[in-house]
């Protein structure tokens, strides 16, 4: 439908699980179908303390190279925190 309407999907909002190693390929595959350039973590979910946020940052940082190979990039977007 998007192709027929000439609409591009530059990014998608994804759960934190998309940024875990075991889910990188699935995230790349799904976003590739849409033509997305950015895989955005829409929410980190419930995070406890500074160490929890460091783990979120680590998950995002670790996804850079695998996403980059697919000509995509990770991002973070969160209204609640």
N, CA, C and O atoms as a DFTB+ gen file, in Angstrom:
324 C
 N C O
     1  1       0.833      -1.187       0.000
     2  2       0.000       0.000       0.000
     3  2       0.875       1.247       0.000
     4  3       0.608       2.203      -0.728
     5  1       1.932       1.230       0.829
     6  2       2.819       2.393       0.879
     7  2       3.489       2.634      -0.465
     8  3       3.591       3.775      -0.917
     9  1       3.943       1.563      -1.102
    10  2       4.573       1.693      -2.415
    11  2       3.595       2.292      -3.423
    12  3       3.959       3.187      -4.185
    13  1       2.370       1.806      -3.429
    14  2       1.353       2.304      -4.359
    15  2       1.052       3.787      -4.128
    16  3       0.755       4.520      -5.071
    17  1       1.131       4.221      -2.867
    18  2       0.847       5.613      -2.531
    19  2       2.082       6.504      -2.648
    20  3       1.987       7.723      -2.503
    21  1       3.236       5.901      -2.909
    22  2       4.469       6.684      -3.011
    23  2       4.967       7.188      -1.673
    24  3       5.636       8.219      -1.606
    25  1       4.649       6.474      -0.608
    26  2       5.033       6.872       0.745
    27  2       6.270       6.084       1.167
    28  3       6.348       4.874       0.956
    29  1       7.251       6.796       1.777
    30  2       8.438       6.128       2.311
    31  2       8.358       6.072       3.824
    32  3       7.822       6.975       4.465
    33  1       8.888       5.018       4.376
    34  2       8.942       4.848       5.829
    35  2      10.403       4.994       6.235
    36  3      11.176       4.045       6.105
    37  1      10.785       6.155       6.719
    38  2      12.181       6.417       7.047
    39  2      12.619       5.781       8.356
    40  3      13.800       5.486       8.540
    41  1      11.668       5.566       9.272
    42  2      12.029       4.970      10.553
    43  2      10.823       4.258      11.148
    44  3       9.677       4.503      10.770
    45  1      11.117       3.372      12.086
    46  2      10.055       2.672      12.795
    47  2      10.321       2.744      14.289
    48  3      11.469       2.859      14.719
    49  1       9.261       2.676      15.076
    50  2       9.387       2.590      16.526
    51  2       9.393       1.118      16.900
    52  3       8.513       0.358      16.495
    53  1      10.386       0.728      17.669
    54  2      10.581      -0.672      18.024
    55  2      10.741      -0.815      19.522
    56  3      11.151       0.119      20.211
    57  1      10.410      -2.005      20.018
    58  2      10.637      -2.305      21.422
    59  2      12.113      -2.554      21.687
    60  3      12.902      -2.754      20.764
    61  1      12.461      -2.536      22.936
    62  2      13.856      -2.726      23.333
    63  2      14.416      -4.063      22.840
    64  3      15.613      -4.173      22.575
    65  1      13.562      -5.069      22.716
    66  2      14.023      -6.389      22.303
    67  2      14.672      -6.365      20.915
    68  3      15.508      -7.219      20.621
    69  1      14.310      -5.418      20.067
    70  2      14.905      -5.329      18.729
    71  2      16.383      -4.976      18.773
    72  3      17.089      -5.133      17.777
    73  1      16.854      -4.502      19.913
    74  2      18.232      -4.054      20.044
    75  2      19.116      -5.073      20.773
    76  3      20.262      -4.793      21.127
    77  1      18.545      -6.261      20.982
    78  2      19.306      -7.358      21.564
    79  2      19.869      -8.213      20.439
    80  3      19.217      -8.414      19.415
    81  1      21.073      -8.710      20.634
    82  2      21.797      -9.438      19.579
    83  2      20.942     -10.499      18.899
    84  3      20.969     -10.625      17.674
    85  1      20.193     -11.252      19.671
    86  2      19.406     -12.340      19.089
    87  2      18.263     -11.844      18.203
    88  3      17.652     -12.639      17.490
    89  1      17.969     -10.549      18.237
    90  2      16.866     -10.000      17.442
    91  2      17.309      -9.003      16.368
    92  3      16.473      -8.482      15.629
    93  1      18.602      -8.736      16.276
    94  2      19.079      -7.755      15.291
    95  2      18.639      -8.101      13.879
    96  3      18.135      -7.235      13.164
    97  1      18.820      -9.347      13.463
    98  2      18.507      -9.711      12.083
    99  2      17.020      -9.559      11.781
   100  3      16.644      -9.102      10.702
   101  1      16.191      -9.937      12.723
   102  2      14.744      -9.775      12.525
   103  2      14.396      -8.299      12.358
   104  3      13.602      -7.937      11.490
   105  1      14.995      -7.447      13.192
   106  2      14.745      -6.010      13.089
   107  2      15.197      -5.476      11.730
   108  3      14.491      -4.689      11.100
   109  1      16.370      -5.906      11.286
   110  2      16.897      -5.478       9.986
   111  2      15.979      -5.973       8.865
   112  3      15.655      -5.216       7.949
   113  1      15.566      -7.217       8.934
   114  2      14.706      -7.785       7.890
   115  2      13.384      -7.034       7.787
   116  3      12.968      -6.649       6.694
   117  1      12.729      -6.828       8.916
   118  2      11.434      -6.147       8.907
   119  2      11.556      -4.702       8.442
   120  3      10.730      -4.225       7.664
   121  1      12.588      -4.006       8.918
   122  2      12.766      -2.619       8.520
   123  2      13.219      -2.510       7.068
   124  3      12.924      -1.525       6.391
   125  1      13.940      -3.528       6.592
   126  2      14.339      -3.560       5.189
   127  2      13.134      -3.658       4.264
   128  3      13.105      -3.027       3.207
   129  1      12.148      -4.442       4.656
   130  2      10.923      -4.564       3.865
   131  2      10.250      -3.204       3.711
   132  3       9.717      -2.881       2.650
   133  1      10.279      -2.415       4.779
   134  2       9.645      -1.099       4.771
   135  2      10.521      -0.023       4.133
   136  3      10.042       1.066       3.817
   137  1      11.796      -0.329       3.947
   138  2      12.720       0.664       3.409
   139  2      13.192       1.658       4.453
   140  3      13.654       2.746       4.108
   141  1      13.083       1.302       5.718
   142  2      13.473       2.198       6.812
   143  2      14.979       2.353       6.895
   144  3      15.731       1.417       6.623
   145  1      15.402       3.536       7.272
   146  2      16.810       3.817       7.469
   147  2      17.183       3.820       8.949
   148  3      18.346       3.626       9.305
   149  1      16.192       4.040       9.805
   150  2      16.438       4.148      11.241
   151  2      15.541       3.184      12.002
   152  3      14.328       3.153      11.793
   153  1      16.143       2.403      12.881
   154  2      15.419       1.507      13.771
   155  2      15.448       2.180      15.143
   156  3      16.476       2.196      15.819
   157  1      14.322       2.727      15.535
   158  2      14.268       3.573      16.722
   159  2      13.669       2.814      17.905
   160  3      12.596       2.220      17.798
   161  1      14.382       2.843      19.033
   162  2      13.837       2.286      20.269
   163  2      12.821       3.295      20.794
   164  3      13.179       4.393      21.222
   165  1      11.558       2.907      20.754
   166  2      10.491       3.824      21.141
   167  2      10.411       4.026      22.647
   168  3       9.998       5.086      23.118
   169  1      10.801       3.024      23.384
   170  2      10.809       3.105      24.833
   171  2      11.758       2.045      25.370
   172  3      11.822       0.931      24.849
   173  1      12.476       2.392      26.390
   174  2      13.380       1.434      27.014
   175  2      12.640       0.531      27.992
   176  3      13.221      -0.403      28.546
   177  1      11.367       0.810      28.200
   178  2      10.611       0.042      29.192
   179  2      10.980       0.500      30.588
   180  3      11.477       1.611      30.775
   181  1      10.742      -0.337      31.544
   182  2      11.065       0.000      32.940
   183  2      12.564      -0.169      33.158
   184  3      13.107      -1.265      33.016
   185  1      13.215       0.921      33.500
   186  2      14.664       0.914      33.717
   187  2      14.928       1.342      35.153
   188  3      14.393       2.349      35.617
   189  1      15.752       0.574      35.849
   190  2      16.074       0.864      37.249
   191  2      17.460       1.476      37.367
   192  3      18.455       0.821      37.056
   193  1      17.534       2.701      37.806
   194  2      18.794       3.354      38.147
   195  2      19.759       3.583      36.993
   196  3      19.482       3.252      35.840
   197  1      20.890       4.158      37.343
   198  2      21.911       4.511      36.360
   199  2      22.478       3.277      35.665
   200  3      22.768       3.323      34.469
   201  1      22.641       2.176      36.396
   202  2      23.164       0.962      35.765
   203  2      22.189       0.420      34.720
   204  3      22.614      -0.120      33.698
   205  1      20.903       0.559      34.967
   206  2      19.905       0.154      33.981
   207  2      20.004       0.982      32.711
   208  3      19.896       0.453      31.604
   209  1      20.213       2.306      32.878
   210  2      20.354       3.182      31.711
   211  2      21.659       2.922      30.975
   212  3      21.726       3.060      29.754
   213  1      22.685       2.548      31.709
   214  2      23.942       2.181      31.052
   215  2      23.748       0.946      30.186
   216  3      24.344       0.844      29.114
   217  1      22.921       0.006      30.635
   218  2      22.635      -1.195      29.842
   219  2      21.842      -0.835      28.590
   220  3      22.085      -1.400      27.523
   221  1      20.903       0.090      28.704
   222  2      20.157       0.554      27.527
   223  2      21.128       1.164      26.514
   224  3      21.068       0.854      25.324
   225  1      22.016       2.026      26.990
   226  2      23.008       2.648      26.109
   227  2      23.906       1.596      25.470
   228  3      24.255       1.707      24.295
   229  1      24.276       0.593      26.228
   230  2      25.112      -0.497      25.711
   231  2      24.377      -1.264      24.604
   232  3      24.964      -1.575      23.568
   233  1      23.111      -1.562      24.824
   234  2      22.322      -2.262      23.807
   235  2      22.247      -1.445      22.517
   236  3      22.400      -1.991      21.425
   237  1      22.013      -0.140      22.642
   238  2      21.977       0.724      21.463
   239  2      23.334       0.760      20.768
   240  3      23.417       0.621      19.548
   241  1      24.384       0.946      21.541
   242  2      25.735       1.029      20.968
   243  2      26.124      -0.273      20.273
   244  3      26.742      -0.250      19.208
   245  1      25.766      -1.396      20.867
   246  2      26.112      -2.691      20.276
   247  2      25.389      -2.946      18.958
   248  3      25.863      -3.727      18.134
   249  1      24.257      -2.298      18.755
   250  2      23.489      -2.517      17.523
   251  2      23.979      -1.651      16.356
   252  3      23.542      -1.852      15.223
   253  1      24.863      -0.706      16.608
   254  2      25.313       0.209      15.554
   255  2      25.923      -0.542      14.372
   256  3      25.477      -0.364      13.239
   257  1      26.917      -1.365      14.611
   258  2      27.622      -2.036      13.512
   259  2      26.732      -2.985      12.722
   260  3      26.734      -2.921      11.492
   261  1      25.965      -3.870      13.376
   262  2      25.105      -4.750      12.582
   263  2      24.056      -3.986      11.767
   264  3      23.741      -4.375      10.643
   265  1      23.525      -2.918      12.321
   266  2      22.548      -2.127      11.585
   267  2      23.238      -1.359      10.456
   268  3      22.692      -1.229       9.360
   269  1      24.425      -0.861      10.727
   270  2      25.187      -0.113       9.723
   271  2      25.472      -0.981       8.491
   272  3      25.420      -0.494       7.362
   273  1      25.768      -2.252       8.709
   274  2      26.014      -3.170       7.594
   275  2      24.789      -3.279       6.692
   276  3      24.915      -3.543       5.496
   277  1      23.611      -3.075       7.264
   278  2      22.368      -3.123       6.501
   279  2      21.951      -1.735       6.012
   280  3      20.832      -1.542       5.537
   281  1      22.878      -0.762       6.138
   282  2      22.607       0.632       5.745
   283  2      21.467       1.241       6.562
   284  3      20.631       1.984       6.048
   285  1      21.463       0.898       7.855
   286  2      20.485       1.420       8.797
   287  2      21.228       1.924      10.033
   288  3      22.429       1.699      10.183
   289  1      20.512       2.597      10.899
   290  2      21.116       3.093      12.132
   291  2      20.102       3.005      13.270
   292  3      18.901       3.161      13.050
   293  1      20.588       2.754      14.491
   294  2      19.683       2.751      15.640
   295  2      19.408       4.175      16.119
   296  3      20.160       5.105      15.828
   297  1      18.330       4.316      16.845
   298  2      18.001       5.596      17.449
   299  2      17.217       5.357      18.729
   300  3      16.826       4.226      19.020
   301  1      16.986       6.419      19.494
   302  2      16.244       6.317      20.744
   303  2      15.219       7.434      20.806
   304  3      15.520       8.586      20.495
   305  1      14.022       7.087      21.205
   306  2      12.919       8.049      21.292
   307  2      12.074       7.655      22.491
   308  3      11.616       6.516      22.574
   309  1      11.862       8.568      23.411
   310  2      11.107       8.211      24.603
   311  2      10.403       9.445      25.155
   312  3      11.059      10.409      25.551
   313  1       9.093       9.422      25.185
   314  2       8.313      10.537      25.724
   315  2       8.183      10.468      27.234
   316  3       8.057      11.501      27.892
   317  1       8.211       9.264      27.792
   318  2       7.847       9.097      29.188
   319  2       8.977       9.363      30.167
   320  3       8.717       9.643      31.337
   321  1      10.221       9.283      29.721
   322  2      11.319       9.451      30.653
   323  2      11.983      10.787      30.471
   324  3      12.939      11.104      31.179
